[in-house]
Amino acid sequence: MREEPVKFRSSVIRMARTCVFCGTSPCTNEHVLPQWLRVAFPYPDQANALHVRESATARSTRSGAMFDAKVKVVCASCNNGWMNDLEAGVRSLLPKMIKGRSAQLTKTKQRALATWSLKTIMMLKYTHSKEDRLVIPDEDYAALFQDRQPSQIMRIWTAAMTPPVALFGAADHPVDYRCVPLNGDVTIQHTEGAEFLRANAYVTTLRIGYFVTQVIRIGTPGLLYTVTPSPALGKHLTPIWPNIGTREWPPPSLDKIGGLATLANALAS
């Protein structure tokens, strides 16, 4: 696998002519990570993000000041309306999880976390250059705008791990975003055998402090399927989409099974 050089940027701004969610214009600047998350970090101005983009032939990495990163791909109505409501839905919960504190995730909180995770990952897509950008199909943006929640063909869970520590006790890349595109033939195993389909499939994993979230999208609307992690991995995950009942967080740390890379590459076969 070819290793690309690390690139450092303090701010990344991508622009779209029309809103990626509703299609109207003009677009306004949107912080990829909300400024209110600064309260979760002892040194927010030093909170750098590590981006890892992997494919079958190459792996590229870069880092930059995540709280400065903006994208100009959403309109003011979306930014100040339903997207702002998403932020409000997790504002009292997410900083605690980022710090590694325990939480009870009701169905309402699970839905809020899952939807916020998907929205944030969709914005992170635009911090990549065009050639490195994760392919999230346009219909996923339209579906989130219409339904205000993830789609049937998505599975979302959370995990926990200790942030890497650099010299002097400071967190080394307290924000870590990894994407593994799975475009092409996908095999779905069911009771009557294997089914093959061509689909836009992707796995995206985001860690902010201790909080880890992963979105998996495989299939096409109307096709119901089950993604079942291996027993060794599954006990380290807390499913939040679909949301069922109250769940306790955090599960056992990913540190015990190889950290974030183990989860991010679980389906990269």
C-alpha angles and dihedrals in degrees: 000000000000116000115215121209123265115256124199124210130167095203134013122196123184122184134209127189093225134024111278089220108041103012097235128125156270106040126217133207115274125189109234090217115030117248092233089071088072088086088070094062128067091211106026096170089061094048102121126183125225115211120197121187116187134185135162092277109027146030120203127186136184139161139205145152101298098195090059095051116110134174126203100210105106132069126241092251093058094038095051096033128043094359090055089050089055090055091050090052094062102027096102094040110039100060089056092052091046087058091050098250119150120257141184110230112207120192089263093052092045091054092047093049093045093049093045090049092052094046092049093048089050089055092046088059088071094056088072123083113255095258092051097040118126110244107241107168119240091241090066090060091046091048093052090049092050100041102028089219139069119283130254092257093060130087119195130184139163132227137176136230139162111263113244112263124220129190119317092020097284118142113258106222099341088188116058124177122185130177130189115186115211099188115160134037114007123190119212116191119213138163094277096047138276124330121202124206140160111238145150100260129174143165118208124182127190128186122189109179107307093342117097126183131179131193120199119189119185130156138011132292111281094028110107117200141160127237108198119186118218114268090251092055099033096067088061093056133080110202114222102167120082085030116223125172128318117316132193121235139234107043119197110306122267086228088084094061104038104291130252096337091063091057096039092054099037093112099028096113 
